[in-house]
Amino acid sequence: MPQLNPAPWFLILVFSWLVFLTILPPKILNHTFPNEPTPNSSKKPLTNPWNWPWL
């Protein structure tokens, strides 16, 4: 059963989240991905109707 006094546990929780939110995001966001997505062209591809020979 945990302690009934929430004061020390709450401070540990707040400081651990403070560390996670200030130190880790810049380290994670510095990674670059080798395959950056390239934007597709805005032209639509030319589509031809399919002629079904048996209909």
Summary of the structure (lengths in Angstrom):
residues: 55
radius of gyration: 28.1
end to end distance: 76.0
largest distance: 81.0
contacts: 52
relative contact order: 0.07
helix: 40%
strand: 0%
